[in-house]
Amino acid sequence: MGARSEETSAVHSSGEPVATKLHRIAEKARKEPGFKFTSLFHLMDEELLRGCFMRLRKDAAAGIDTMTKDKYAENLDANLSDLIGRLHRMAYKPQPVRRKYIPKPGSTKQRPLGIPSFEDKLVQAGLVRIMESVYEQDFISDSYGFRPNRSCHDALRALSEAVENNPTNHIVEADIKGFFDNVNQEWLMKFLAHRIEDKRIQRMVKRFLRAGVYEDGNVTVSDEGTPQGGVISPLLANIYLHYALDLWFEKVFRKSCEGYVRLIRYADDFVVCFRYKAEAERFREELGKRLGKFGLEVEPTKTKVMEFGRFAVHNAKRRGRRAAAFDFLGLTHYCGTRKDGTGFRMKRVTARKKFIAKLKIFKEWLKKARILKNRELWKIVKAKLQGHYNYYGVSDNLRGIARFGRQVEKLLFKWLNRRGKRNCINWEKFEEMLRRFPLPKPRIRVSMFNFVCK
């Protein structure tokens, strides 16, 4: 049946809360996979944007407009009214994003971030809510990055289920070179038009892609890429990879395989499980060709096929080698056994690069923050440590997070001693401080045994 694009009551119902309208659109998208939505932009109204405003972070970095959430809130009603007027006259033009560089974990390189102006964040958030209601019905179940009610831990559980409960014998660890910088904007707009034919939505997305980057007093505009840091960038990335990678894998490559295969993706980070080595090798070859059609390139030094699974350790020992391991979402995955020493289990530990990078980031923060009063300093340290435990505290990684906690304590001891007279705090005094003001204890917070079913 051909794609349909006529207007529907799902789109034009009035007097309903915006959540109800979006739910009706989602239902329409789910029931009619070929339907093209031609009238969505009118949903960018006060109710939608006010809700988006409430969700924006107060402490987010400001763009080139220097506007903050608190400042915008001082005259919120008038600001929203003016914004909506400009949007529906199509007079709204996004400002260039302010470029900021942050350390890249495990590397001496820095990662560029684009920080939009405040109203651009607000408009992008509104567009995301509308577009998400459509595309959430299309995305494959094994796509986990930056989606509602999905997380990194869900992707890790899915990987555990694929490796431990299925005949996985090989893994393809893949890396896309500079994904966000190399997204082809022309292809992205074609992909968007598959489901959203509303010309105003398309024009607004295009304006954000072409807004440019402000750095050192200059504005540069590129035909490629989506700036990392924008509210809308993760959704656009998911749309791009949905068509460039996910659908091809599910509809074409998977059907050509005889054995078990499963792709698990979080944003542009993904691994693929295979039963047969020949099919894993073929995927690696065909992946480069497939992504090349859309302006993307695999990083050859980081894209490899490895034996991994219940027979990997035995086969590696027979060859006089160690079984292979791979990194995914900040954790190194390796072949192990159950607690009783029998039966295969995939285990995980904090990846070495991530461990070093996270410790370095904490050290740099502590250097600057040691001037804070003890109570405030301790409060922030506890929050940072708890955040680390919440993410990395997964099954089998107790030693990894405990080691991180010990290193944090050593850094605290070192830098507290530099606040005043050297050696003003000895270990005995420091341990007394830890007893009186305990830091969070490392413990497993996320079980990998609650498998996500497809």
C-alpha positions, -999 to +999 in steps of 0.1 A: +000+000+000+014+034-009+023+061+016-007+082+027-005+119+036-041+132+039-051+153+070-065+134+099-085+140+130-055+128+150-037+159+140-065+185+139-085+177+171-089+208+192-095+215+228-073+185+239-042+187+261-010+185+241-001+152+256-034+137+243-027+151+208+008+137+208-006+103+219-031+103+191-003+111+166+018+083+180-011+059+176-016+070+140+021+065+133+021+031+149-009+018+131+000+032+097+038+028+092+036+043+057+016+074+067+032+108+061+022+137+085+016+170+067+003+191+096+022+191+128+038+225+133+006+240+147+014+219+179+042+244+187+018+263+209+020+278+244+011+247+262+038+226+245+065+252+248+057+260+285+060+223+292+094+222+275+105+253+294+097+236+327+119+206+316+150+226+306+178+226+331+185+257+352+222+251+353+227+245+316+255+265+299+243+296+280+247+301+243+258+333+225+227+351+238+239+346+274+202+340+283+195+317+313+163+300+324+158+322+354+163+354+333+138+341+307+113+332+334+111+368+346+088+377+317+078+342+307+043+348+294+054+377+271+085+358+260+065+327+250+038+348+232+064+366+212+083+334+204+051+316+192+042+346+170+077+345+153+075+307+149+041+307+132+051+336+109+082+315+101+102+346+112+121+326+138+158+322+129+181+301+151+213+317+163+247+301+158+257+277+185+286+286+208+314+261+205+329+247+236+355+220+240+354+193+267+380+165+274+375+134+253+376+103+277+407+082+271+423+107+247+443+139+246+419+152+221+389+174+230+353+169+219+336+200+204+301+208+218+277+233+203+257+252+229+225+267+215+209+300+226+181+296+252+152+300+228+168+276+204+169+250+231+132+257+238+122+254+201+143+223+196+127+207+227+093+214+212+103+199+178+117+168+196+084+161+214+064+163+182+089+144+160+095+118+188+058+109+189+061+098+152+096+082+152+093+063+184+069+040+167+094+033+139+127+029+157+138-007+162+137-022+197+175-026+199+181+011+195+186+025+230+203+059+228+185+091+240+150+076+238+122+079+263+122+052+290+155+036+277+190+038+291+226+026+287+218-001+312+189-014+291+214-017+262+238-035+284+211-059+296+201-066+260+237-074+252+239-098+281+207-115+269+221-118+234+254-133+245+244-155+274+210-168+263+217-172+226+242-189+203+266-160+201+301-170+191+314-139+175+312-101+181+317-073+157+328-042+176+322-012+153+331+025+153+318+052+130+345+078+124+334+113+135+297+105+131+282+138+143+306+158+121+299+137+090+261+134+089+250+144+054+223+171+059+207+164+025+203+127+033+190+136+068+162+158+053+153+130+029+150+106+058+129+130+077+105+134+048+097+097+049+074+103+078+071+141+082+060+161+051+051+192+071+071+218+053+073+241+083+088+213+104+113+205+076+122+242+072+128+247+109+150+216+112+170+228+082+174+262+098+189+246+129+213+225+107+224+256+089+226+280+119+264+277+120+290+276+148+303+307+166+340+304+176+367+331+182+344+358+168+337+340+135+306+321+124+311+290+101+283+272+083+287+236+070+267+214+047+276+184+069+271+174+105+249+182+135+265+200+164+268+178+195+251+195+225+219+206+207+186+193+222+175+180+188+209+164+177+203+130+194+169+125+177+183+135+143+212+111+148+188+083+156+167+091+125+198+091+104+211+058+117+176+043+117+176+045+079+213+042+072+220+013+095+191-002+115+166-008+087+192-022+064+204-046+091+169-058+100+153-059+066+182-069+044+213-083+062+196-103+089+174-121+063+206-132+044+220-149+075+215-185+085+227-182+121+217-160+151+225-122+146+216-092+167+226-055+165+225-035+197+230+003+193+232+032+216+234+064+195+264+059+172+280+032+194+270-004+185+280-040+187+267-070+167+264-106+178+268-135+154+267-173+156+289-178+125+323-162+119+317-160+081+286-139+086+304-116+110+332-111+085+307-104+057+289-078+079+322-060+086+328-058+048+292-048+039+289-023+067+316+000+052+299+000+018+264+006+034+276+035+055+297+049+027+265+055+007+254+081+033+287+099+038+298+078+068+330+058+073+340+031+097+372+035+117+392+005+105+414+003+136+384+002+159+361-021+138+370-058+143+356-093+144+364-113+175+356-147+189+334-142+220+311-165+238+309-198+257+336-215+236+360-185+233+381-191+264+386-228+256+395-221+220+419-193+229+437-215+255+442-241+228+459-216+206+480-203+235+462-169+237+439-150+259+402-147+250+393-114+234+374-086+252+356-055+239+345-021+252+309-009+250+293+020+268+323+026+291+326-011+302+350-038+291+332-071+285+350-103+289+343-141+290+339-155+325+321-182+345+294-183+371+302-180+408+305-218+412+331-219+384+308-237+360+289-224+330+296-194+308+289-158+318+298-125+302+313-102+328+322-066+328+345-041+344+350-003+340+370+002+308+406+013+315+403+045+293+371+055+311+385+048+345+416+070+338+395+098+322+369+100+349+397+101+376+414+129+356+382+149+354+376+146+391+412+156+398+409+187+377+376+197+394+391+192+428+421+214+421+397+243+415+371+234+441+394+228+471+389+265+481+352+256+489+342+252+525+343+216+537+306+211+539+300+223+503+330+204+490+319+172+507+284+175+494+296+178+457+321+150+461+294+127+474+271+136+445+299+130+420+309+097+436+273+085+438+268+094+401+298+072+392+285+043+413+250+047+398+263+042+363+293+018+367+278-001+396+266-030+374+269-068+380+305-080+384+320-045+386+322-041+424+359-041+424+360-015+396+339+010+414+356+003+448+390+010+432+376+043+418+363+052+453+397+045+469+414+067+443+390+095+450+397+093+487+435+096+480+429+126+458+408+142+485+435+136+511+462+151+488+443+182+479+429+190+513+465+189+525+473+217+501+446+241+513+468+254+541+499+243+558+514+212+541+506+180+560+480+197+581+458+165+578+474+131+584+457+098+575+444+094+610+425+127+609+413+121+574+399+087+583+381+103+612+366+128+588+354+099+566+338+083+597+320+114+607+311+124+571+310+091+552+312+090+514+288+068+495+298+031+497+304+012+464+278-013+457+261-029+428+230-009+418+222-023+384+216-060+378+224-074+344+202-104+350+169-086+343+172-092+306+154-069+281+133-090+258+129-081+221 
